[in-house]
Amino acid sequence: MNSRVNGMNSRVNRANSRVNGMNSRVNRANSRVNGMNSRVNRANSRVNGMNSRVNRANSRVNRANSRVKQIKILRPLPYL
């Protein structure tokens, strides 16, 4: 009886070791994906940094444009 149980145990152990092997592969793949995600996040933050610069430049242009419009409004109309 004990030998039969031991035989079952060895089969279970073999199956478990196979599953563990799969898990290690999955873990490796996941870590690779996480590495890619960190690269993507870095790239995105770089893009966001660029966007904030562009937004600042745009607001500067908008301010300059509004100043030009104000000057045009304040200037008296020429007599026709």
Backbone hydrogen bonds, N-H to C=O, Kabsch-Sander energy under -0.5 kcal/mol:
donor,donor_aa,acceptor,acceptor_aa,energy
5,V,1,M,-2.1
6,N,2,N,-2.8
7,G,3,S,-2.3
8,M,4,R,-2.0
9,N,5,V,-2.8
10,S,6,N,-2.4
11,R,7,G,-1.8
12,V,8,M,-2.8
13,N,9,N,-3.0
14,R,10,S,-2.4
15,A,11,R,-2.6
16,N,12,V,-2.9
17,S,13,N,-2.5
18,R,14,R,-2.0
19,V,15,A,-2.3
20,N,16,N,-2.8
21,G,17,S,-2.1
22,M,18,R,-2.1
23,N,19,V,-2.8
24,S,20,N,-2.3
25,R,21,G,-1.8
26,V,22,M,-2.8
27,N,23,N,-2.9
28,R,24,S,-2.2
29,A,25,R,-2.6
30,N,26,V,-2.9
31,S,27,N,-2.4
32,R,28,R,-1.9
33,V,29,A,-2.3
34,N,30,N,-2.7
35,G,31,S,-2.2
36,M,32,R,-2.2
37,N,33,V,-2.7
38,S,34,N,-2.3
39,R,35,G,-1.8
40,V,36,M,-2.8
41,N,37,N,-2.8
42,R,38,S,-2.2
43,A,39,R,-2.6
44,N,40,V,-2.9
45,S,41,N,-2.4
46,R,42,R,-1.9
47,V,43,A,-2.4
48,N,44,N,-2.8
49,G,45,S,-2.2
50,M,46,R,-2.2
51,N,47,V,-2.8
52,S,48,N,-2.4
53,R,49,G,-1.8
54,V,50,M,-2.7
55,N,51,N,-2.9
56,R,52,S,-2.2
57,A,53,R,-2.5
58,N,54,V,-2.8
59,S,55,N,-2.4
60,R,56,R,-1.9
61,V,57,A,-2.2
62,N,58,N,-2.8
63,R,59,S,-2.4
64,A,60,R,-2.2
65,N,61,V,-2.8
66,S,62,N,-2.5
67,R,63,R,-2.0
68,V,64,A,-2.2
69,K,65,N,-2.4
70,Q,66,S,-2.3
71,I,67,R,-2.3
72,K,68,V,-2.2
73,I,69,K,-2.1
74,L,70,Q,-2.4
75,R,71,I,-1.7
